[in-house]
Amino acid sequence: MKNFLVAVVLTLLIMNANAQDSLGIRSSVHLGAGIPNIFASDISNINGTSTIPLLVGYSYKTGKLLAFGILYQTSNISTVDSFNVNGTKYGLDKQYFAIGLRPDYHFGKSPVFDPYIGISLIYFGVNKTERGNVPSNSRLKNKIDASINFGGQLGANYYVFHNVGIFAEIAYGLSYLNAGLSVRF
């Protein structure tokens, strides 16, 4: 959650820096959530909890049709002291995150309805932290796993007010369906 708040603050700073662009509306910010948490299957056979993936994104239109953006998405999974090794119980917390660069092609002609399609280069990571009475022979011990993948997205912004609207997209990240608030400036 701390990393998510840092990403929101950085996005707001970028918004402020670009808000003085006299060429018109070029920037937009997405704040939302995704469903389902595709990593929730990590706890399907054990007792634990997961959070829905939260996201913050920023995009900048270079013209009428092409935009370049960045997206940060995070989700947490926590087991409830479910591992038992030699009579010692301990748990595992995982923070999943994805940071993606994404060019989008906006093919709508309306200022209210703005559909787009794009590709993504995504850096996935998971920070694994053990808690409780961790066995001395444990191999995890605060380990970070990471990978880089390609993805895609198909979505739309619908602006209820001049600069404020909602968005929904089918995408590849920590979830398959993302939705939330869209603000352009």
C-alpha positions in Angstrom: 0.0 0.0 0.0 2.9 2.3 0.8 4.3 1.8 -2.8 0.8 2.5 -4.2 0.6 5.9 -2.3 4.1 6.8 -3.6 2.9 6.1 -7.2 -0.2 8.3 -6.6 1.9 11.2 -5.3 4.3 10.9 -8.3 1.4 10.9 -10.7 -0.1 14.0 -9.1 3.3 15.7 -9.4 3.5 14.8 -13.1 -0.1 16.1 -13.5 0.9 19.5 -11.9 4.0 19.8 -14.1 2.0 19.2 -17.3 -1.2 21.1 -16.4 0.2 24.3 -17.9 0.3 22.8 -21.4 -1.3 25.5 -23.6 -1.9 23.1 -26.5 -5.1 21.6 -25.0 -5.9 18.4 -23.2 -3.0 16.0 -23.6 -2.6 14.2 -20.3 -4.8 11.8 -18.4 -4.7 9.9 -15.2 -6.4 6.6 -14.3 -7.1 5.6 -10.7 -8.9 2.2 -10.3 -9.0 -1.4 -9.3 -8.9 -4.7 -11.2 -10.7 -8.0 -11.0 -9.9 -10.9 -10.6 -6.6 -11.0 -8.7 -4.9 -13.5 -11.0 -2.4 -14.5 -8.3 -5.1 -15.3 -5.7 -4.7 -18.9 -6.8 -1.5 -18.9 -4.7 -3.7 -19.2 -1.6 -6.4 -21.5 -3.0 -5.3 -24.5 -1.0 -4.3 -22.7 2.2 -5.9 -20.3 4.6 -5.1 -16.7 3.5 -6.4 -13.4 2.1 -5.8 -11.3 -1.0 -6.5 -7.8 -1.9 -7.9 -6.6 -5.2 -5.2 -5.1 -7.5 -5.1 -1.3 -7.2 -3.8 0.8 -10.1 -2.6 4.3 -11.0 -1.7 5.2 -14.6 -0.6 8.3 -16.5 -0.7 8.8 -20.3 0.3 11.7 -22.6 -1.2 12.1 -26.1 1.4 13.0 -28.7 -1.2 13.8 -31.2 -4.9 13.1 -31.7 -4.5 9.3 -31.9 -1.3 8.1 -30.2 -0.6 8.2 -26.4 2.3 6.9 -24.3 1.8 6.0 -20.7 3.0 4.3 -17.6 0.9 2.1 -15.3 1.6 0.9 -11.7 -0.5 -1.9 -10.2 -0.2 -3.6 -6.8 -1.9 -6.4 -4.8 -1.1 -8.2 -1.5 -1.6 -11.8 -0.5 -1.1 -13.0 3.0 -1.2 -16.6 4.4 -2.5 -17.1 8.0 0.3 -19.1 9.8 -0.4 -22.0 7.5 3.0 -23.5 7.1 4.0 -26.0 9.7 7.5 -27.4 9.7 8.6 -29.5 12.6 5.8 -28.1 14.8 6.7 -24.5 14.0 4.0 -22.3 12.4 4.9 -19.4 10.2 3.2 -17.3 7.5 4.1 -15.7 4.2 3.2 -12.2 2.8 3.5 -11.5 -0.9 3.3 -8.1 -2.5 2.7 -8.3 -6.2 3.4 -5.3 -8.4 3.5 -4.5 -12.1 5.0 -1.5 -13.8 4.2 -1.1 -17.4 5.0 1.1 -20.4 2.2 1.3 -22.8 1.6 3.1 -26.1 -2.2 3.3 -26.9 -3.9 4.1 -30.2 -7.1 6.1 -29.6 -9.5 5.5 -32.4 -12.7 7.3 -31.2 -13.9 10.5 -32.8 -16.0 11.8 -29.9 -14.7 14.0 -27.0 -17.0 12.0 -24.6 -16.3 8.4 -25.6 -12.6 7.6 -26.1 -11.9 3.9 -27.0 -8.3 2.7 -27.3 -6.1 -0.3 -28.0 -2.5 -0.8 -27.1 0.5 -3.0 -26.2 2.5 -3.1 -23.0 5.9 -3.9 -21.8 5.4 -5.0 -18.2 7.8 -5.6 -15.3 6.2 -8.0 -12.9 7.6 -8.5 -9.4 6.7 -10.2 -6.2 8.2 -9.4 -2.8 8.0 -12.4 -0.5 8.3 -11.9 3.2 8.1 -14.6 5.8 6.8 -13.9 9.3 6.4 -15.8 12.5 8.7 -18.6 13.6 10.5 -19.0 10.3 12.6 -22.2 10.1 16.4 -21.6 9.8 16.5 -23.7 6.6 13.9 -21.6 4.8 14.8 -20.7 1.2 12.5 -17.6 0.8 13.8 -15.1 3.5 12.5 -11.8 2.0 13.0 -12.8 -1.6 12.0 -10.7 -4.7 11.1 -12.6 -7.9 10.7 -10.6 -11.2 10.0 -11.0 -14.9 9.4 -8.9 -17.9 6.4 -9.7 -20.2 4.5 -8.3 -23.1 0.8 -7.6 -22.8 -2.0 -5.7 -24.4 -5.1 -3.7 -23.5 -8.4 -2.8 -25.1 -10.5 -0.2 -23.3 -12.4 3.1 -23.3 -12.8 6.3 -21.4 -16.3 7.8 -21.0 -16.2 11.4 -19.8 -19.3 12.2 -17.7 -18.0 15.8 -17.3 -15.6 17.8 -19.5 -12.4 16.4 -17.8 -13.7 13.7 -15.4 -15.0 10.3 -16.4 -14.8 6.6 -16.0 -12.7 4.0 -17.7 -12.8 0.2 -18.2 -10.3 -2.0 -20.0 -9.5 -5.6 -20.6 -5.7 -5.9 -20.0 -2.9 -8.2 -19.1 -1.4 -7.3 -15.7 -2.3 -8.3 -12.1 -5.9 -8.5 -13.3 -7.8 -9.0 -16.5 -10.5 -6.3 -16.1 -9.6 -2.8 -14.8 -12.0 0.0 -14.1 -12.1 3.3 -12.3 -11.8 7.1 -12.5 -10.3 8.9 -15.5 -9.2 12.5 -15.3 -7.8 14.4 -18.3 -6.0 17.8 -18.3 
